[in-house]
Amino acid sequence: MWQGRILAILIEIKVIELYKKNCWDVITLLMILTSTAVIIYFGEAIKKALSVNLLLLFVLSQGVYLGIRCYLKNRLGTKQYW
């Protein structure tokens, strides 16, 4: 059981490294704050509509954001348009 926890911690460390390396700026902070506020404010409605853990929903939204951001960074080259 504890091996799974260690694996989750290692994955979390790698994700944090990706955030710091690729896209840790004001836009990312705004995205984190906005998605947190939306999940907190609409938490009850989300739980009624979807049977999903709200923490999982937050992590998934951040994963989608990171994926889009990395895709755009690779697609547009090294130019930063945001």
Secondary structure, 3 states (H helix, E strand, C coil): CHHHHHHHHHHHHHHHHHHHHHCCCHHHHHHHHHHHHHHHHCHHHHHHHCCCCHHHHHHHHHHHHHHHHHHHHHHHCCCCCC
